[in-house]
Amino acid sequence: MRGQDAVPLPVGEFYIYNLIGCEVVTVENRLLGKVNSVLRGGIANDVLVIGEGKHELLLPMVRDVVRDIDIVARRIVVSPTPGLLPGESEEA
């Protein structure tokens, strides 16, 4: 079920297939990669899987982290908490 056959979702909700392949950038415009998959959280939040293999990055889909999702532009803007990105310390 994709596109015109999909049931309309409330504002701020997206089908997983809409997120796959979206470019993910920080609010500072640092490219993190593309969404490879989404881990379903069940009781907790879902998690964006960005990239693959050793370069895989997991970002929780919570309002404090995911700032904007533009499906038309295929772009997700995030503001990860300090220490969440590789190479960053929590004091950064």
Phi, psi and chi 1 to 4 in degrees:
 res  aa     phi    psi   chi1   chi2   chi3   chi4
   1 MET       -  107.0  175.8  169.1   65.3      -
   2 ARG  -137.6  157.9  -68.9 -172.1 -179.2 -145.8
   3 GLY    59.2 -123.6      -      -      -      -
   4 GLN   -67.0  -19.5   65.3 -170.8   25.4      -
   5 ASP   -85.7  -11.9  -63.8  -30.0      -      -
   6 ALA   -75.8  145.0      -      -      -      -
   7 VAL   -72.2  131.5  175.1      -      -      -
   8 PRO   -59.6  138.1  -20.6   30.9      -      -
   9 LEU  -101.4  157.9  -66.3  173.8      -      -
  10 PRO   -62.7  157.3  -18.9   28.7      -      -
  11 VAL   -56.0  135.6  172.9      -      -      -
  12 GLY    89.5    0.1      -      -      -      -
  13 GLU  -115.9  147.3  -67.8 -171.3   23.9      -
  14 PHE  -139.2  150.1  -54.5   91.5      -      -
  15 TYR   -76.0  146.3  -74.3  106.4      -      -
  16 ILE   -57.7  -40.9  -70.4  174.1      -      -
  17 TYR   -61.7  -23.3   71.3   83.0      -      -
  18 ASN   -73.4  -27.4  -70.3  132.2      -      -
  19 LEU   -85.3  -31.1  -58.5  174.3      -      -
  20 ILE   -60.3  129.3  -56.6  -62.1      -      -
  21 GLY    90.1   -9.2      -      -      -      -
  22 CYS   -67.2  141.3  -76.4      -      -      -
  23 GLU   -75.9  136.1  178.5 -180.0   78.4      -
  24 VAL  -113.9  125.3 -179.0      -      -      -
  25 VAL  -130.1  155.7  -63.6      -      -      -
  26 THR   -81.7  169.8   64.4      -      -      -
  27 VAL   -62.8  -20.9  -67.4      -      -      -
  28 GLU   -87.2    5.6  -65.0   86.0   15.2      -
  29 ASN    72.0   27.1 -151.2   31.2      -      -
  30 ARG   -83.5  121.3  174.2 -178.5  168.1 -166.0
  31 LEU   -72.7  125.5  177.1   63.0      -      -
  32 LEU  -101.1  -23.6  -60.7  179.7      -      -
  33 GLY   134.3 -163.0      -      -      -      -
  34 LYS  -115.2  150.1  -68.1 -171.2  177.5 -172.4
  35 VAL   -67.8  122.2  176.3      -      -      -
  36 ASN   -94.4  -36.5 -174.9   35.2      -      -
  37 SER  -164.3  174.9   63.7      -      -      -
  38 VAL  -130.5  124.4  177.7      -      -      -
  39 LEU   -86.6  124.1  -58.2  175.4      -      -
  40 ARG   -75.8  130.8  -63.8  -58.3  -46.8 -120.3
  41 GLY   -85.6  -19.5      -      -      -      -
  42 GLY    68.6 -104.3      -      -      -      -
  43 ILE   -78.0  -39.4  -64.0  173.2      -      -
  44 ALA   -89.3 -171.6      -      -      -      -
  45 ASN   -75.0  159.2   54.9  -83.2      -      -
  46 ASP   -75.1  164.5  -66.9  -16.2      -      -
  47 VAL  -131.0  129.0  174.9      -      -      -
  48 LEU   -79.3  130.9  -67.8  173.4      -      -
  49 VAL  -103.6  115.0 -180.0      -      -      -
  50 ILE  -110.8  129.3  -58.2  161.8      -      -
  51 GLY    77.3 -165.8      -      -      -      -
  52 GLU  -144.4  162.0  -61.0 -179.7   39.2      -
  53 GLY    56.2 -134.5      -      -      -      -
  54 LYS   -64.5  -20.6  -34.9 -169.2  -84.8 -169.9
  55 HIS   -97.7   13.3  -57.6  -71.7      -      -
  56 GLU   -72.2  137.3 -174.5  175.7   87.1      -
  57 LEU  -126.8  134.4  176.6   62.2      -      -
  58 LEU  -110.5  124.4  -55.4  176.6      -      -
  59 LEU  -124.8  127.5  -71.5  178.8      -      -
  60 PRO   -68.5  140.5   25.4  -32.0      -      -
  61 MET   -89.2   76.1  -71.4 -163.6   67.3      -
  62 VAL  -124.1  154.9  -64.8      -      -      -
  63 ARG   -57.9  -33.7  -71.1  177.7 -160.2 -121.2
  64 ASP   -67.7  -22.4  -73.2  -13.8      -      -
  65 VAL  -103.1  -52.9  173.9      -      -      -
  66 VAL   -87.0  110.8  178.4      -      -      -
  67 ARG   -92.3  -34.5  -63.3  -58.4  175.1   99.9
  68 ASP  -155.0  139.1 -175.6   53.3      -      -
  69 ILE  -124.6  118.3  -61.6  175.5      -      -
  70 ASP  -117.9   95.9 -174.6  -20.7      -      -
  71 ILE   -64.4  -38.5  -64.9  -60.0      -      -
  72 VAL   -62.0  -44.9  174.2      -      -      -
  73 ALA   -81.9   -8.3      -      -      -      -
  74 ARG    58.8   47.4  -49.3  -74.3  -59.6  142.6
  75 ARG  -138.8  135.2 -174.8  174.9  173.9   94.5
  76 ILE  -123.2  126.5  -60.8  172.4      -      -
  77 VAL  -103.5  130.1  178.5      -      -      -
  78 VAL  -127.2  157.2  -62.0      -      -      -
  79 SER  -132.3   80.7  179.9      -      -      -
  80 PRO   -63.9  145.3  -16.6   28.4      -      -
  81 THR   -65.7  148.8   53.6      -      -      -
  82 PRO   -52.6  134.8  -26.5   35.0      -      -
  83 GLY    90.8   -6.5      -      -      -      -
  84 LEU   -79.2  -32.0 -166.9   57.3      -      -
  85 LEU   -88.4  147.1  -62.2  179.8      -      -
  86 PRO   -58.7  139.9  -14.3   22.0      -      -
  87 GLY    84.4    0.2      -      -      -      -
  88 GLU  -107.9  144.5  -76.7 -173.0  -14.8      -
  89 SER  -100.4  163.8   66.6      -      -      -
  90 GLU   -67.6  -21.2  -71.2 -173.3   31.7      -
  91 GLU   -80.0  -12.5  -65.6   93.8   32.8      -
  92 ALA   -61.0      -      -      -      -      -
